[in-house]
């Protein structure tokens, strides 16, 4: 029961902490450093992706996983879900934003 409470608190604090750590000048460099730090931890890449998904309104629902973050690019991996497709049978632009 205590473990569940600790996990719930961490999930609640994670987006706030993430936003504070990446705000302000040089935010891209901070984001890259945070990705490099978390990806070196067990499940760190998933935690980073979850935190971004909690903050970004369109990234959360697609459940994308960050593979690489740098100053010039971000590489994500996502599973194709039917609800991400638009009427033209292509992936919706909001899912890729």
PyMOL commands that set and color helices and strands:
alter all, ss='L'
color gray80, all
select helices_A, chain A and resi 2-22+27-39+44-55+59-62+82-84+93-96
alter helices_A, ss='H'
color red, helices_A
select strands_A, chain A and resi 65-69+74-77
alter strands_A, ss='S'
color yellow, strands_A
deselect
rebuild
show_as cartoon
